[in-house]
């Protein structure tokens, strides 16, 4: 297994040079994918021992994602747990998604907010948003992620800035997971009090991306891929990326691309805190029912492999996953968890007049999840940042 697979090629791309997106586009992912299938026990042994010269690379990730490595899950889990505790301690950062709007003009086959779906639409006013935030603050949250569908007129730049401005006096850490914008807009959000940007590429496979994004500005793959770079350039302190398992049938390819992207972001934007997530898709309005390509054992292997190769990158786990699995994954690489989530605008002060984006699996209260974490020997962290 050669290190050539992780070198950047010199082929030109349409992405801005000097960005993590361009680095990812120049990475030889197809060779890495072949390394997954050709991995031997010796390759897995080397990856588990620490890689070349005590440093794991993407070739080691390929070995750890391989079918051969599936029989070494216990070894992987033990090393992942040790790495997580060494790098992050016995802590789990808790956050809540706060949905601003389910209005959307894009047509995406997998999303409950897709413009073609006949659902009840709602957009919160800044006052309603603050009321939602007060409920979440009373539950302990000091880190909120603002989520919205893609509607540039209703969920406009000015609206988002107004929402962040209204929340900033109440919530120390505010992130956004909304339509992707240009650098100037991200800078406005940072100045208003936003410190985090989450952009799921959804799928890193271009053909699948084009097939599932049928209408709207979200069809522009490269513009979305470079959004974390624009956010970092604007001053975002935290960058979150992810892929949705269930869109592209090859979860190992998605994992390799996601890891390469995270690695590139860490290299290019070393002042930022980088995290990633690989949620398995849930059924949504419009009849979408994913053929889940990864079972629980594969999902555990994936998370452990990512932790070993990306020891300083946060890994987030959403309420899409069932309670028993979420509890079991604590300590195996996960550092961030959502809790008590609602995926419809107005859900925390509800009942809401708007429909949800997807159905959650873990409906336990934040207090109950905090108790479970403490019983497992972990500290639930509600706040780790304060604006000056």
C-alpha positions as CSV (number, residue, x, y, z in Angstrom):
1,X,0.0,0.0,0.0
2,X,1.7,3.1,-1.2
3,X,1.6,6.7,0.0
4,X,1.2,7.9,-3.6
5,X,-2.6,7.6,-3.1
6,X,-2.7,10.5,-0.8
7,X,-0.6,12.9,-2.9
8,X,-2.3,15.8,-4.6
9,X,-2.4,15.6,-8.4
10,X,-1.7,18.6,-10.6
11,X,-4.8,18.4,-12.7
12,X,-6.7,21.7,-13.0
13,X,-10.0,22.3,-11.2
14,X,-12.6,25.0,-11.4
15,X,-12.3,25.7,-7.7
16,X,-10.5,28.6,-6.1
17,X,-6.8,27.8,-5.8
18,X,-5.3,27.7,-2.3
19,X,-8.6,26.3,-0.8
20,X,-9.5,23.1,1.0
21,X,-12.1,22.5,-1.8
22,X,-9.3,22.6,-4.5
23,X,-7.1,20.3,-2.4
24,X,-10.0,17.8,-2.1
25,X,-10.7,18.0,-5.9
26,X,-7.0,17.2,-6.6
27,X,-6.9,14.2,-4.3
28,X,-6.7,10.8,-5.9
29,X,-9.8,9.4,-4.3
30,X,-10.2,6.5,-6.8
31,X,-6.9,5.1,-5.9
32,X,-7.7,5.4,-2.2
33,X,-11.0,3.5,-2.9
34,X,-9.1,0.7,-4.6
35,X,-6.8,0.5,-1.6
36,X,-9.9,-0.3,0.5
37,X,-10.5,-3.5,-1.5
38,X,-6.8,-4.5,-1.7
39,X,-6.1,-4.0,2.0
40,X,-4.5,-7.0,3.9
41,X,-4.2,-7.9,7.5
42,X,-0.7,-6.4,7.4
43,X,-2.1,-3.0,6.2
44,X,-4.6,-3.1,9.0
45,X,-1.9,-3.9,11.5
46,X,0.2,-1.0,10.4
47,X,-2.8,1.4,10.5
48,X,-3.7,0.2,14.0
49,X,-0.1,0.6,15.2
50,X,0.0,4.2,14.2
51,X,0.7,4.3,10.4
52,X,4.0,5.4,8.9
53,X,6.4,7.0,11.3
54,X,3.7,7.2,14.0
55,X,1.3,9.2,11.8
56,X,-1.8,7.8,10.1
57,X,-2.7,9.0,6.6
58,X,-5.6,8.5,4.1
59,X,-4.1,5.2,3.0
60,X,-4.3,4.0,6.6
61,X,-8.0,5.2,6.6
62,X,-8.6,3.0,3.5
63,X,-7.2,0.0,5.4
64,X,-9.3,0.7,8.5
65,X,-12.4,1.0,6.3
66,X,-11.7,-2.2,4.5
67,X,-13.7,-5.5,4.8
68,X,-10.6,-7.0,6.3
69,X,-10.7,-4.5,9.2
70,X,-14.3,-5.4,10.0
71,X,-13.0,-8.4,12.0
72,X,-10.7,-6.1,14.0
73,X,-13.6,-3.9,15.3
74,X,-12.7,-4.5,19.0
75,X,-9.1,-3.4,18.5
76,X,-10.3,-0.3,16.5
77,X,-12.8,0.6,19.2
78,X,-10.3,0.3,22.0
79,X,-7.8,2.6,20.2
80,X,-10.5,5.0,19.2
81,X,-11.6,5.3,22.8
82,X,-8.1,5.9,24.0
83,X,-7.5,8.5,21.3
84,X,-10.7,10.4,22.1
85,X,-10.0,10.5,25.8
86,X,-6.4,11.6,25.2
87,X,-7.4,14.4,22.8
88,X,-10.8,15.5,24.2
89,X,-11.1,14.1,27.7
90,X,-14.2,12.6,29.0
91,X,-16.5,15.3,27.7
92,X,-19.4,15.4,25.2
93,X,-20.4,18.8,23.8
94,X,-24.2,19.2,23.7
95,X,-26.0,21.4,21.2
96,X,-29.5,21.9,19.8
97,X,-30.6,22.7,16.2
98,X,-33.0,25.6,16.1
99,X,-35.1,25.7,12.9
100,X,-35.8,29.1,11.5
101,X,-37.8,28.2,8.4
102,X,-38.9,25.3,6.3
103,X,-39.5,27.5,3.2
104,X,-37.4,26.2,0.3
105,X,-37.2,26.8,-3.5
106,X,-34.8,23.9,-4.1
107,X,-35.9,20.5,-5.1
108,X,-33.9,17.8,-3.4
109,X,-35.2,14.2,-3.4
110,X,-34.2,13.3,0.1
111,X,-35.3,16.4,2.1
112,X,-38.6,17.0,3.8
113,X,-38.4,20.7,3.0
114,X,-38.1,20.2,-0.8
115,X,-40.1,22.7,-2.7
116,X,-42.1,20.0,-4.4
117,X,-43.4,18.6,-1.1
118,X,-46.8,19.7,0.1
119,X,-46.0,20.5,3.7
120,X,-47.1,23.3,6.1
121,X,-44.5,26.0,5.8
122,X,-43.5,28.4,8.5
123,X,-40.8,31.0,9.1
124,X,-40.1,32.3,12.6
125,X,-39.9,36.0,13.3
126,X,-36.9,37.2,15.3
127,X,-39.2,37.5,18.4
128,X,-40.4,33.9,17.9
129,X,-36.8,32.8,17.5
130,X,-35.8,34.4,20.8
131,X,-38.7,32.6,22.5
132,X,-37.5,29.3,21.2
133,X,-33.9,30.1,22.3
134,X,-35.1,30.9,25.8
135,X,-36.7,27.5,26.1
136,X,-33.4,25.9,25.0
137,X,-31.4,28.0,27.3
138,X,-33.6,27.0,30.2
139,X,-32.7,23.4,29.3
140,X,-29.0,24.1,29.6
141,X,-28.0,24.8,26.0
142,X,-25.5,27.6,25.3
143,X,-24.7,26.4,21.8
144,X,-27.4,26.6,19.1
145,X,-27.3,25.7,15.4
146,X,-29.7,27.8,13.3
147,X,-31.1,25.7,10.4
148,X,-33.3,26.8,7.5
149,X,-34.4,25.7,4.0
150,X,-33.1,27.5,0.9
151,X,-35.2,30.5,0.1
152,X,-33.0,33.5,-0.6
153,X,-36.0,36.0,-0.4
154,X,-37.7,34.7,2.8
155,X,-34.5,33.4,4.5
156,X,-32.5,36.3,3.2
157,X,-29.0,37.6,4.2
158,X,-30.7,40.4,6.1
159,X,-33.1,38.1,7.9
160,X,-30.2,35.8,9.0
161,X,-28.2,38.7,10.3
162,X,-31.3,40.0,12.1
163,X,-31.8,36.5,13.7
164,X,-28.2,36.2,14.8
165,X,-28.2,39.8,16.2
166,X,-31.4,39.0,18.2
167,X,-29.9,35.8,19.7
168,X,-26.4,37.0,20.4
169,X,-27.2,38.6,23.8
170,X,-28.7,35.3,25.0
171,X,-26.6,32.6,23.4
172,X,-22.8,32.5,23.6
173,X,-22.2,30.2,20.6
174,X,-24.3,30.4,17.4
175,X,-23.8,28.4,14.3
176,X,-25.7,28.4,11.0
177,X,-26.6,25.5,8.7
178,X,-28.4,27.4,5.9
179,X,-28.1,28.2,2.2
180,X,-24.5,28.8,1.3
181,X,-23.4,32.4,0.8
182,X,-20.5,34.5,-0.3
183,X,-17.6,35.6,1.9
184,X,-19.1,39.1,2.5
185,X,-22.4,37.6,3.8
186,X,-20.5,35.2,6.1
187,X,-18.5,38.2,7.4
188,X,-21.8,40.0,8.2
189,X,-23.0,37.0,10.2
190,X,-19.7,36.8,12.1
191,X,-19.9,40.5,13.0
192,X,-23.5,39.9,14.2
193,X,-22.3,37.2,16.6
194,X,-22.2,34.0,14.6
195,X,-19.1,31.8,15.2
196,X,-19.8,28.5,13.4
197,X,-20.7,27.3,9.9
198,X,-22.0,23.9,9.1
199,X,-22.2,22.8,5.4
200,X,-23.0,19.2,4.5
201,X,-21.9,18.5,1.0
202,X,-24.7,15.8,1.2
203,X,-22.8,13.5,-1.1
204,X,-19.3,13.9,-2.5
205,X,-20.1,11.9,-5.6
206,X,-20.8,14.4,-8.4
207,X,-23.2,12.2,-10.4
208,X,-25.3,11.3,-7.4
209,X,-25.2,15.0,-6.3
210,X,-26.6,16.1,-9.7
211,X,-29.3,13.3,-9.6
212,X,-30.7,14.2,-6.1
213,X,-30.5,18.0,-6.5
214,X,-33.0,18.6,-9.2
215,X,-33.7,22.3,-9.0
216,X,-32.3,25.4,-7.3
217,X,-28.9,27.0,-6.6
218,X,-27.9,24.0,-4.5
219,X,-27.3,22.2,-7.8
220,X,-23.9,24.0,-8.0
221,X,-21.6,21.4,-6.5
222,X,-18.4,23.5,-6.5
223,X,-20.0,26.6,-5.0
224,X,-21.2,24.4,-2.1
225,X,-17.9,22.6,-1.7
226,X,-16.0,25.8,-1.3
227,X,-18.5,27.3,1.3
228,X,-16.4,26.3,4.3
229,X,-13.4,28.0,2.8
230,X,-15.4,31.2,2.4
231,X,-16.7,30.9,5.9
232,X,-13.2,30.5,7.3
233,X,-12.0,33.5,5.3
234,X,-14.8,35.5,6.8
235,X,-13.8,34.7,10.4
236,X,-15.9,31.7,11.3
237,X,-14.3,30.0,14.3
238,X,-15.9,26.6,13.8
239,X,-16.4,24.6,10.5
240,X,-18.6,21.6,10.3
241,X,-18.9,19.3,7.2
242,X,-20.7,16.1,6.5
243,X,-22.2,13.6,4.1
244,X,-25.6,11.9,4.2
245,X,-25.3,8.2,4.3
246,X,-28.0,6.8,2.1
247,X,-27.6,9.0,-1.0
248,X,-24.6,7.4,-2.6
249,X,-24.6,3.6,-2.2
250,X,-20.8,3.4,-1.4
251,X,-20.4,4.7,2.1
252,X,-16.7,4.0,2.1
253,X,-16.2,6.4,-0.8
254,X,-18.1,9.0,1.0
255,X,-16.0,8.5,4.1
256,X,-12.7,8.8,2.2
257,X,-13.9,12.1,0.6
258,X,-15.2,13.5,3.8
259,X,-11.9,12.7,5.6
260,X,-9.8,14.2,2.8
261,X,-12.0,17.3,3.0
262,X,-11.6,17.6,6.8
263,X,-7.9,17.0,6.5
264,X,-7.6,19.8,3.9
265,X,-9.6,22.2,6.0
266,X,-7.4,21.6,9.0
267,X,-4.3,22.2,6.9
268,X,-5.6,25.4,5.2
269,X,-7.5,26.8,8.1
270,X,-5.5,25.7,11.1
271,X,-7.0,28.3,13.4
272,X,-10.5,26.9,13.0
273,X,-12.1,24.0,14.9
274,X,-13.1,21.4,12.3
275,X,-15.8,18.8,13.0
276,X,-17.6,16.3,10.8
277,X,-20.8,14.2,10.8
278,X,-22.1,11.2,8.8
279,X,-25.8,10.9,9.6
280,X,-27.7,8.0,8.2
281,X,-30.7,9.3,6.4
282,X,-34.2,9.0,7.8
283,X,-37.5,8.8,5.9
284,X,-38.9,12.3,4.9
285,X,-41.9,14.0,3.4
286,X,-42.2,13.3,-0.4
287,X,-41.8,9.6,0.0
288,X,-38.1,9.4,0.4
289,X,-37.0,6.1,2.0
290,X,-33.3,5.6,2.0
291,X,-31.8,2.2,1.3
292,X,-29.3,2.5,4.1
293,X,-25.9,1.2,2.8
294,X,-24.3,0.8,6.2
295,X,-25.4,-1.3,9.1
296,X,-24.7,-0.6,12.8
297,X,-21.4,-2.6,12.7
298,X,-20.2,-0.7,9.6
299,X,-21.2,2.6,11.2
300,X,-19.1,1.8,14.3
301,X,-16.2,0.8,12.1
302,X,-16.5,4.1,10.1
303,X,-16.6,6.3,13.2
304,X,-13.6,4.5,14.8
305,X,-11.6,4.7,11.6
306,X,-12.3,8.4,11.3
307,X,-11.2,9.0,14.9
308,X,-7.9,7.2,14.5
309,X,-7.0,9.0,11.3
310,X,-8.4,12.5,12.3
311,X,-7.5,12.6,16.1
312,X,-8.2,16.3,16.5
313,X,-11.3,16.6,14.5
314,X,-14.7,16.7,16.3
315,X,-17.3,14.1,15.4
316,X,-21.0,14.9,15.8
317,X,-23.8,12.5,16.3
318,X,-27.4,13.6,15.7
319,X,-30.8,12.4,17.1
320,X,-31.3,10.6,13.8
321,X,-29.7,7.6,15.5
322,X,-31.5,5.5,18.1
323,X,-30.8,5.9,21.8
324,X,-29.1,2.6,22.4
325,X,-26.6,3.2,19.6
326,X,-26.0,6.8,20.6
327,X,-25.2,5.6,24.1
328,X,-22.9,2.9,22.9
329,X,-20.9,5.3,20.6
330,X,-20.1,7.7,23.5
331,X,-16.3,7.5,23.9
332,X,-15.7,5.7,20.6
333,X,-14.9,9.0,18.8
334,X,-18.0,11.1,19.2
335,X,-17.4,14.5,20.8
336,X,-20.6,16.4,20.0
337,X,-24.2,15.3,20.3
338,X,-27.5,17.0,19.7
339,X,-30.2,16.5,22.3
340,X,-34.0,17.0,22.6
341,X,-34.1,18.0,18.9
342,X,-37.0,19.4,17.0
343,X,-36.7,19.6,13.2
344,X,-39.6,21.9,12.6
345,X,-39.7,25.7,13.1
346,X,-41.4,26.6,16.4
347,X,-41.1,23.0,17.7
348,X,-39.6,24.0,21.1
349,X,-42.5,26.4,22.0
350,X,-44.9,24.3,19.9
351,X,-47.0,22.6,18.9
352,X,-45.7,24.0,15.6
353,X,-47.7,25.0,12.6
354,X,-44.8,23.9,10.4
355,X,-43.8,20.4,9.3
356,X,-40.4,18.8,10.3
357,X,-37.5,18.2,8.0
358,X,-37.2,14.5,9.1
359,X,-38.3,12.3,12.0
360,X,-35.8,11.9,14.8
361,X,-35.0,8.5,16.6
362,X,-33.8,9.7,19.9
363,X,-36.5,11.8,21.6
364,X,-35.0,11.8,25.1
365,X,-34.9,15.1,26.9
366,X,-31.6,17.0,27.2
367,X,-31.6,16.4,31.0
368,X,-32.0,12.6,30.4
369,X,-29.2,12.5,28.0
370,X,-27.0,14.5,30.4
371,X,-27.8,11.9,33.1
372,X,-26.8,9.0,30.8
373,X,-23.5,10.7,30.0
374,X,-22.7,11.3,33.6
375,X,-23.5,7.7,34.4
376,X,-21.1,6.6,31.7
377,X,-18.4,8.8,33.3
378,X,-18.6,11.7,30.9
379,X,-19.2,15.4,31.5
380,X,-21.9,17.0,29.4
381,X,-20.5,20.3,28.2
382,X,-23.1,23.0,27.6
383,X,-20.7,25.9,27.0
384,X,-17.1,26.1,25.9
385,X,-17.1,29.6,24.3
386,X,-17.8,33.2,25.3
387,X,-17.7,36.1,22.9
388,X,-15.6,39.0,24.3
